[in-house]
C-alpha cells in the first residue's frame, strides 16, 4: 500500500511537470522560464535544489559517524556558497542577461575558455546527479522490501525525473519544486516531531548529541585537522559557485532584487532546515542503538528509512517517503537540466553555429536524455556513498573555474592569458596530486585553487589588458538577446 501511494505521488509530480511544460514556447522559456519567476518560487527552487538526497540520507549518516565536524562541506559550505552567490555574484551576472555561465566565459575571455570550462562544469554534475539517482534506487528498494533492486529503482527514478524535465525544462522544475518544497518542509517537521517525542524530547536529543561532541564543528588546533577543515569548506563554498544550476535560478528571476535575495534567503533557509534530518538521525541513535550500529556497518544511508518503517505509524511513513521523494526529485530535475543546457549551448552550439531556436531546443532535450543515461550508468557502477559523490563533484570547478569567474567579474586586469594559465595550472596541479598524493595533508583541489589564482595573477600582469569593465556588462544584453533569438 505504501509503495502504491508513493507511485501515485510520482504520477502527480509528472502531471504537474507536464502541465508546466505548456508554458514552453522557445529555448528561452525552456532554460530560464522566460525570466519571469517570482520571489517565492526562486527561494523554493534554491532551497529545494540543494536540499537533496545527500542532505536527508547522506549527511545525516555522516553526522552519526563524525558529528558536525564531518559536515563542513555540506551544509555549512553549501549554505555559504548560496549566500555568497546571492550577495556578490548574482547582481552582475543577472545584468548580463546570459543563458549559461559558459556564455560569460566566452564574452569575457574567448571560445577556448568557454569550451574547456563548460566541459568541466558538465563533468562536475556526474556525481551530484548520480547521488540523486542512487537515492531514488534506495527508496524503491526499501519500500518494495527488496522486490525492486537498487539498480531497478535507479532506472525507475531516473525515468520519472527525465519525463517532466525533458518536456518542461525550467518551467517544470519551478512548478514541481514549489509543490515539493511544501511537502518537504511539512513532512519532515511532522516526522521529526514524532521521533523527538519517542527519543525523550528536543532537549534530551540535543543534550546527548552535545555531550558526545556531535555538535562541535570547529577544527582542533592541529595543523592537519585545520587544513582538512578548510579544504572541505572551500571545496563546496567556492567550488559550487561556478555551477549552472545556481546560476539558472538567479537568471530565471523576474528582476534583479529577486535574483539577489531569493538566492541569499534560500541559502540561509537551507542551512537551518538541514538541521532537521540531523536531529532525526540522532533520534534513531537513542530509539534503537542496536539497529543504528548494525546499519552503520552495512549501509548507514538506510538508517532513516529503517527508523521510519519500523517505528512510525503508517501516516508518518507516507509523509516521510513523500517528502524524501520530493527532496530527491527537486534536486535531480534541476541538476539534470543544468549540465544539459551547458553542453548544448556552450559545446554543441559552437560546432553547429547555424541552429535555429527550435533546433537548439530539441538539441537541449536530446542532451537531457543522453546525460540521464550517463548519470544512471555512473550511479549503478560506482561504490561511493551519496555524500562522497556530492562532495567530490566540486573539485574540478574549484580548481579550474572559480578563479576565471571571480577574476572576470571583479578584476579589471583579468585577460585571456590569465584565464588560460589559471585553467591549465589549476587543473594540472589538481589532477597530478589527485593521482600521485590523494591522501596528503592538504587536499589536491586546494593546491589546484592556489595554482589557478597564481596563473591568473601572472597572466593578468604579463598579458595585454582588455577593455572589458568588470560588472559593467549592460552592453552585452542586447547581443545576448539576439544570440538567443537566432
C-alpha positions, -999 to +999 in steps of 0.1 A: +000+000+000+028+024+009+046+017-024+015+023-044+008+056-026+044+067-034+038+057-071+007+078-071+027+108-058+052+103-086+024+103-112+010+135-097+045+151-099+048+141-136+014+156-142+024+189-126+056+190-147+037+183-179+012+210-173+040+234-166+055+223-199+027+241-218+045+274-209+075+264-230+073+281-264+110+286-272+145+278-259+145+308-235+113+295-218+128+261-215+161+273-200+152+304-179+113+301-176+111+334-196+130+352-167+096+355-151+098+337-117+086+355-085+105+356-052+087+326-035+094+303-065+131+313-067+136+309-030+119+275-031+140+264-061+173+274-045+163+257-012+149+225-026+176+221-053+203+219-026+181+201-001+187+168-018+194+131-011+227+139+004+210+162+030+185+137+042+203+104+037+240+113+032+249+140+057+226+126+083+245+093+082+278+112+082+266+131+113+262+099+132+297+088+123+317+120+126+294+147+141+290+182+127+328+184+120+323+159+092+297+182+076+318+213+070+313+209+032+276+204+035+255+221+049+280+248+061+299+252+029+269+247+007+249+274+025+278+299+024+281+292-013+245+303-019+248+334+003+280+344-014+264+339-048+234+359-039+252+388-023+283+391-046+278+372-079+240+374-086+237+411-095+265+414-121+256+381-137+219+388-138+226+421-156+245+403-184+213+385-195+231+353-203+218+317-208+247+300-191+279+306-172+297+293-203+284+324-222+301+345-196+334+328-202+330+333-240+322+370-237+348+378-210+376+357-225+373+336-256+358+305-272+385+281-259+379+292-223+342+288-228+347+252-242+371+239-216+353+253-185+319+243-198+331+207-202+345+210-166+311+222-154+293+193-172+316+167-157+311+181-122+274+172-124+280+135-129+285+128-092+258+152-080+230+139-102+242+103-097+237+108-060+201+116-065+196+086-088+212+064-062+189+077-035+158+070-057+170+035-062+174+031-024+139+044-017+123+020-042+144-009-028+134-001+008+097+004+000+094-028-020+112-049+007+140-058-019+114-068-046+128-039-066+166-040-067+187-009-062+196-008-099+160-013-110+149+015-086+175+038-101+162+032-136+126+039-125+135+070-106+157+084-134+129+077-159+103+097-138+126+127-134+135+126-171+099+127-183+089+161-168+123+177-171+126+167-208+093+184-218+091+214-194+126+224-187+129+252-161+091+258-160+086+222-149+115+223-125+100+255-110+064+243-106+072+208-093+099+221-070+075+246-053+050+218-046+078+195-035+092+221-011+059+223+007+058+185+011+095+185+023+090+212+050+057+199+064+066+162+061+100+164+077+088+186+106+060+162+113+081+131+113+109+148+133+083+159+159+072+123+163+107+109+165+117+136+190+089+125+214+100+089+211+136+099+220+126+118+251+121+153+237+140+180+219+163+190+249+172+153+256+182+147+220+203+179+217+218+174+251+230+139+244+244+149+210+263+178+226+276+155+253+290+131+227+307+160+209+285+157+178+277+194+177+314+206+177+322+220+142+354+240+146+387+222+139+412+213+166+445+233+168+463+205+150+476+219+116+465+188+097+430+190+111+427+227+103+438+222+067+413+194+062+386+216+076+395+245+053+397+221+023+363+207+029+348+241+034+364+258+004+356+228-019+319+233-015+317+270-006+338+282-036+337+252-059+299+253-061+298+289-072+307+283-109+277+260-113+250+263-138+221+252-116+226+280-091+231+305-119+199+293-137+178+300-106+193+335-104+188+340-141+152+329-141+142+356-116+117+383-126+141+411-116+175+418-100+162+421-065+146+387-066+178+372-081+199+385-052+176+379-022+159+348-035+193+331-036+206+346-004+175+337+017+174+302+000+209+296+013+201+308+048+169+286+048+189+256+036+214+259+065+188+260+092+165+234+078+194+210+071+195+205+109+161+187+108+174+154+092+205+156+115+182+157+146+161+129+131+191+107+126+203+112+162+169+102+175+174+069+158+206+065+178+185+069+210+155+049+199+173+019+186+211+019+191+214-017+180+197-010+147+219+020+141+251+000+149+241-028+125+233-004+096+264+017+102+284-015+094+261-024+065+249+009+049+244+040+071+222+056+044+195+031+054+192+043+090+164+069+085+143+048+061+145+019+085+136+040+115+105+053+098+094+019+086+099+002+120+088+028+144+064+053+127+027+049+121+015+044+085+006+080+080+040+092+090+056+066+067+036+080+037+045+116+047+082+108+052+087+089+019+066+115+000+089+142+015+120+121+007+110+116-029+102+154-031+137+161-018+154+139-044+133+148-074+136+185-069+173+183-068+176+157-096+154+177-121+174+209-116+208+193-117+198+173-148+188+203-167+219+225-158+247+204-175+225+196-204+219+233-212+256+240-207+266+213-231+241+222-259+247+260-256+285+261-250+298+229-265+274+218-292+263+252-305+299+263-311+303+234-336+269+239-351+265+277-351+236+279-376+210+262-353+176+278-352+159+284-319+137+253-324+167+231-334+186+244-303+156+235-281+154+199-294+192+196-292+190+205-255+162+180-249+183+153-266+212+162-244+189+158-213+182+122-224+218+114-231+230+129-198+203+110-179+217+078-194+252+087-184+245+095-147+223+064-144+252+043-157+276+061-133+252+056-103+248+019-110+286+013-113+301+034-085+306+022-049+308+058-035+283+069-009+258+096-017+277+122+005+310+113-012+296+116-047+283+151-039+314+162-020+337+151-049+317+168-076+330+203-070+367+196-070+371+202-108+352+235-107+371+247-076+405+240-093+396+252-128+365+275-130+362+296-098+392+319-104+383+327-140+347+335-130+356+357-099+385+375-116+365+380-148+338+398-128+358+417-103+394+422-115+399+446-144+433+430-153+418+396-160+426+386-196+428+356-219+463+347-209+454+349-172+424+326-178+444+301-198+471+299-171+445+297-144+428+268-161+460+249-171+478+253-138+447+247-117+435+216-134+470+201-140+481+207-103+448+192-090+449+161-113+486+155-107+482+155-070+449+136-072+467+107-088+501+109-070+492+121-035+455+119-029+459+113+008+483+142+015+478+166+045+465+192+021+437+183-003+447+183-040+419+207-050+433+234-026+467+232-044+447+235-076+429+266-064+462+283-053+478+274-087+448+287-106+450+320-087+487+323-093+482+317-130+455+344-132+477+370-115+508+362-136+487+363-168+469+394-157+502+414-154+521+398-183+493+397-209+476+426-227+449+445-208+414+441-221+388+469-225+362+449-206+350+466-174+340+440-147+304+442-137+296+468-163+281+443-187+249+460-197+261+464-233+261+425-236+224+422-230+212+432-265+239+410-282+229+380-260+192+385-267+200+385-304+221+353-299+192+335-281+166+346-307+186+332-337 
